[in-house]
Amino acid sequence: MIWKLLKNSYKFKAGLLISLTVILYAFLINNMNLWSDEIYSVLMAKDSFAEMFNLLMTEDSKPPLYYLYLKGILALFPQQYEIFGAHFASYILLICAQLFTATEVRKDYGDKFALWLIFLMMVMPHSLWLAFEVRTYMLSSFLMLMVLVYGLRLLKKPMRGDFIKFGGCTLAALYTHYYCALWLMFFYFILSGILLKNRRRDCFKKLLLTATPVAVLFAPWLVVPLTTGDDISRVWYVNYDFVELSPTFFFDVMTPDILQSFLYITTLFCAGSFSFMVLCGALSLYRKKETSGFYIALGSFLLTYGLLIVLSYIFRPMVTARYLKIFSLIWYFAGAFVLTREKIFQKAFVGLALLGFWGTYQDVRYVYFDRGFQEVVNDIRSFVSPDDAIAVLDNANLFAEYYLPEYKYYLLNDGQGEALRLPSAAKQYETYVPFKKDHLALVLSTMGTMKNPERCKSYPSKYRFVNGGVDVCYFMPERINSLAEKTYKLRFHK
């Protein structure tokens, strides 16, 4: 009797799904690895506010909200648990997104829809990436979901508070990622068009009144990317290969970020079947009532993706599958419509989703706790004196600054990568100074550009398997000085 009551209880089902997410994902938090972009985030969060904004306004140009959020989260953790805290910052946002769905989304779309969306947040491969990546993607994704939900309320009978929530979430999303701005442009146009078509001029005016202060408050930040755009373009790592591979978001969501074991096929089945289901919904849901939210969510995402492709070929490559993951919760939102209204997909998809979650979870767990980074750190500390200078190639300056902060480094570039965080790094780095040692120089690389077996020792790492780990090599001083001169010219346009 009690089980029957619990089985039919929305609170019990939602609580069970969220609790499972909390427990299963918690086993992955204590990952002691950070790859270069994640290190960048942590170092930015540890900078003073003056240092952070100086770097953002001179070299980085990304909106600052995520770094400020991460700074606040890291303040809650002692130094020895810093990496745990960095992963926790994204993990807790996924749980918050589920709680938001269990309450706010449920109000508008009912119990079944909310449960399906919570389920998708738990089992989809995208989530296992978003929940631990120490970058803005989970924060951006959550804020865009909130914007979507509050924005769709404006098409019904909105309260004054809905406009305030909509405007606040819009402004927050804008200050996390520029992709959000492109998506918001389409979303606002769609909302405006529907309101005008339905002759709801009062609501349209309120929408404009909401959008105006948001635009005014975000406009000052646009000066930053406009003034730093040339420098960023010069060293921008995204190329046309990234653009061509961006559709992997729809079926191969973890590549190239985790090891592809024999279990990886389950990830493909799960993500691919979900994309197939959503596209089928685009053809079948037009007969159903109250499915405008599905088409708005799907349409705004696909229009944004299409615009990014166009901009990539007109101006410069700017779209990657990794960046597209900020649309994951919107993608789930569209899928929840299909699962709620098309029963034909439910049982088959649940089986594939659980299988995909199991396979992806095992791969992620195997990769996250790899010890390759710790091995190179331990060896350098054992055999290299802190008085010796070390040269860092490509983006290894981030690895060195975070994992080996007691050493001084020469920042080098051979055309394969750029020494990042120069203003902050300059506090402890010997930047572009001629190497005067009369012996061989130790060089670190994290991009797999040095593979000489006679002069290099590789420390492979399964974490961020695309980087391959860390190479430690010996260079003659003449080569160090040659690279230093090249780096100086690349950096300062000399």
N, C-alpha and C positions, 0 to 999 in steps of 0.2 A: 504493500500500500504506500509506504513512504517512498520507495524507489519509483513508483509510478508517478507520484506527485513531483518528485525531483526531476524525473525524465521530462515532464511537461512544463517544467519551470524555466523561463527564459534566463532568470538570474543564475540558476544553477548551471545551465549550459554555457552561458557567457563566462561565468566565473571559472568553470572547468577549463575552457579553452585558454583563457588568459593565464591561469595558474600553470597549465602545461607549458605555455610559452615562457613564462618566468623561469620555471625549473630547467627546461631543456636548454634554453639559451644561456642560462647562468653558468652551465658547465663549460661554456666556451669563453667566458670573459677573462679568465686568468691566463691570457695569452701574453707572453712576455716579449713578443716581436712587434716592431714597427717598421714599415717600409718608408722610403724617402718622403713621400707626400704626407704620410701620417706623422713622421718626425717633424716635418715642417710645421704642421698644425700645433703640435705640442710645444715646440720651441717658440712659436708665435704667441701661444697662450701664456707662456712663462715670461715673455718680455714685459717690460713696463708698458703702460698705456702709450707713453710718448714714443717708445721704440716701435711698438706695434703699428701705430698709425703712420709713423715716418716711413716704415717699410711698405705699408699698404698704399700710401700716396706717392711713392717714388718708383717702386718696382713691381709690386704684386698686383694692385688695383682691384683685387676681389673685395666684395662688400664685407664688412667686419663682424656681422652679428654672430656667426658661428665661432669665431675666435674669442669673442667676448663671452659667449655661452660656455665654451670649453674652459676658459680661464676661471669662471665661477665654479664649475664642477671640480676642476683640479684643486681648487682651494680647499675642498672638503677632504682631500686625501693626503696623507703624509708622503714624503718623497719616495719611500720604498714601494709604495703602491701606485705610483704615478701612471704607469702604463695600464694597470687595471682600471684606474679612474678614467683614463682616456677612452678605453673601450666602453666603460659603463655609461659615458655620456651619450653614446649612440644607442646602446641597449635600452636605456630607460626611456628614450624617445619612442622606440617601437612599442613598449608597453603603454606609454601615454596615448599613442595612436589607437591602440586597441580599446583603451578606456574611453577615449573620445567617441569611438565607433559604438561602444556599448551604451552610451548615453545620448549624445547629440545626434548621431546618425540614425539611431533607432527611432528617435522622435519623428523623423521625417519619412523613413522608409520601412519601418516595422521590424519585428523580431527576426524573421527569417533572413532578411537582407543583412541586418547587423551581424547575425551569427555567421553567415557566409563570409562577410568581409573580415571578421575577426579570424576565422579559420584560414583564409588566404594569407593574412598577415603572419600567421604562424608557420604555414607549411611551404610557402612559395620560396624557391631558391633565391630570389631577389632579396628576401628578408634576411637570410643568413649572411648576405653581403652587407646590406645596409646597417644591420644591428651592431656591427663591430668596426666598420670602417671609420677611422678617425679623421673624417672630413665632413663637409657640410651636407652631404647627400641626404641623410636621414632627417635632419632638421628641415631642409628645404622640402622634402617629400611630405612630411607631416604638416607643415604650414600650408602647402598647396592643397592638401586634402581639406584642411579647415576652410580655406578660401572657397574651394569648390562647394562644400556643404552650405556655408553661410550665403554664398552667392546664389545658389539654386533656391534658397528660401525666398529671395527677393522676387522670384517669379510666382510666388504663392501669396501669402498674406503676411508680409514681414512686420516684425515689431521694430521699434526704434533701436533696441539693443542689437538686432541682427545687422543693421547698417554699421553700427560701431564695431562689432566683432569682425565684420567683413573688411572694413577699412583698416583695422588694426592688424589683422592677419595678412592683408595685402602688403602693407608697409613692411612688416617683419619679413615676409617672403622675398620682397625686393632686395632687402639687405642681406640675403644669404647667397644668391646666385643669379647671374645675368640670364640664365635660361628661364628663370621664373618670370622675369620681365617680359620675355617674348610670349610665354604662355599666357600671362595675365593680359597682354594686349589682345590676344584672340578671345579670351574668356570675357573680357569687358565688352568687346564688340558684339559677341554673341548675345550676352545679356541685354545690351542696349537694343539690338535689333529685335529681340523677342518682345521686350517691353513696349517698343514703339509700334510693332506690328499689332499687339493686343491693345493699343491705345491707352496704355497705363502711364500717362504723362507725369502724374504726380510721383510715381515710383521712379521713373526715369530721372526726374529732376533730383530726387534724393540720391540716386546713384551718382549723378554728376557732382553733387555736393559732397559725397563721400570720396569720390576719386580726386577731386581738386586738392584738398589738403595733403592727400597721400602723394600726389605728383609733386607738390611743392616741397614736401619734406624729403623726397628721394632725389629731386633734381640736383641739389648740391653735390651729391656723390658722383653724378655722371661726369663731372669735371675730371675726376680721377682717371677713369679709363680713356677718356678723350685726350688727356695730356700725356699719358704714359703708353698709349697704344703703339707708337713706333718702336719703342724699346722692347715691348712684350712681343710684338710681331717678329722682331729680329731673332729672338731665341725661342719662339713658340714651337713646342715639340710635336703638336698634332700635325700630321701630314695626310695626304689623300688616301693612304692605306687605312688610316683610322676611319675616314668617312665611309669608305667602301665596306668596312667591317662593322659599321654601326648597327646594321639590322640584326646582328647577333643578340641584341637586347631581347628580341622576341623569342629566341629559342635556345640560346647558349649563354646564359646570363652570367656565368662565373668566369668564362675565359677572358683574359689569360691570367686570372687572379688566383686560381687554386690549381693544385695538381690534378691532372685528369687521370684518375685511376680507372679500373674497369667498371667501377660504380658510376662513373660520370654519365653513362648512357641514361641513367634514371633522371638526371637533371635535364637532359635534352627532351625526354619524353614528357616530363612535367611541364616545363616552360613552353615547349612547342605545342602541346595539347591545349594549354591555357590560351595561347595566342590564337590557335585555330578556333577555339570555342568563342572567344570574343568577336572574331571576324564573322563567324556564323551568326552571332547575335545581331550584328549590324544588318543582316539580311532578314532575320526572323522577328525581331522585336518591334518592327514598325506596326505590326498588327495589335500589339499589346497596349494597354492603357498606362499612362503615367511612366513612360520610358524616356521622356525627354532628357532626363539626367544622364542616361546611358549615352545618348548621341552627343550631348554637350561635352561630357568627359572624354569620350573617344575622339570626337572631332577636334576639340581644342588641342589634345595631345598630338594627333596626327598632323594637324596644320602647323604646329610648332616644329615638329620633326621635319616636315617638308620645307619650312622656311630655313631651318638650319642647313639642310642639304643645299638649297639654292645659294645661301650666303657663303657656304663653304666653297662653292665653285666660282662664285663671282668675286669674292674678296680674298678669303684665305680659309684653309681647312679649320673648322671649329666644332665639329660634332664627333663625339666618340660614344661607344656603347656604355662606357663607364659613366659619363655625364648624364646619359639618358635615364639612368637608374633613379634620378630624382623624380621621375614621373611614375614610379612603381606603384604608389598608393592610388594614383588616379587610374592606372591600368587595372589594379585590383577592383576599384570601385566599379568600373565598367563590367568586369567579369562577374561581380556579385549580382548585377542585374540579370545576367544570363542564367546564372545558377539558380536564382530565385524564381525565375519565370519559365525556364525551359527545363523541365524535369528529366528530359531525355539525356542531358549531360551529367546529371548529378552523381549517380553511382559510379559511372565509368571514370569521371574526373577525380572523385575522392580516392579511388584506388591508385590512380597514377600519381596524384599529389602526395599521398602518403609514401609511396615507393620513391618518388623523387626527393622528398624531404629526407628519408632515411639515407639514401645514397649521398646526397649533397652534405648532409650533416656529418657523415663518416669521413668524407673527404676533407671538409673544413676542419674537423677536429684533428685529423692527422697532420694537416698543414700548419695549423695555428701553433702547435706545441713543438715545432721543430727547433733544434738547438744550434743550428748553424751559426747564427749571429753571435750567440754567447761564446762559441768556440774561438772565433777570430778575436773577440774582445779579450778573452782570457789569455790567448797566446801572445798578443801584442803587449799586454800588461806584464807578462812573465819575462819576455825577452827584449823589450825595447825600453830604454831609459826615458823618463819624462823630459830629460834634457835634449834628447834627439828630436829634430824636426821631421815631420812626415809630410809628404806631398799627397794631395787628394785630387783624383781625376774625376771627370764628369760630375755626377751629383753626390759623390761620396763625402763631400763636405758635411752634408746633413747627418749621415751615419756617424762620421767622426765627431762632430760637434755634440751629438747626443750621447753616444755610447762611450766615447773616449774623450771627455772634455778636458782632461788634465794635460793633453799634448798640445803643441803648437803646430800649425799646418801651413803649407804653401798651397794656395788655390790655383789649380791648373785647368786648362780646357784644351781638348784636341779636336773640337768640332763635333763631338758625340754628345755633349751635354753642357750645361751651364752651372757654374758655381752659384748656388742660390743663397738668399739671405745675407748678402754681402754687408749691409750696414750692421746687423747684429753680429755677424761672424767676425767683423773687423775688430771687435773688442778683444778677441783672443787669437786671431789668425794673423800670420805674417803674409800679407796679401801682395803677390806679384813682386816679391823681393828676390834678387838673384841668389841662387843656392851656392854657397861658398864652401860647403863641406868637401873634403878631399877624399871621401869614400862614397860607396854606393848609397843611393837614396831609396828609402822605403816609400812605396806608392800604393795608395788604396784606390780601388775601383769597384763600383757596384752595378755597372751596366754591362759586364761581360765583354769589355773591349780588349782586354789583355789576356791572352791564353798561351803565353810562351812557357812551356813546361820546364825549361831550364832556369828561368828567372822568376817564375810566379808560383805561388801556392794558392789554390782555390779552396774556399770554404763554402761548399754548396749549401743552399738553404731551400727547402720546399716552400717556405713562406714567400708569397709573392713570386711564384715560380718563374715568372717572366724575367725577373732580374737575375736569377740563377745563384744569388749569394754574393760573397765578397771575394775579390781577388787581391792578394798582397804580393807585390812585385818589387824588384830592385831595378832602378834606373841609374845610369851614369849621370853625374852632375850636368854634363853638357846637354843632355836631352831634357833635363829638368828646366834648365835656363831657356832652352829653345821653346818649350811649351809655355813657360812663364811669359816670354815675349809675345807669343801668339795670343795668349789669354788677355794680356794687357791691350792689344790691338782690338780684339773682339769686344772687350768690355767697354773700352773708352773711345772706340771709333777712331783710333789714331792711325 
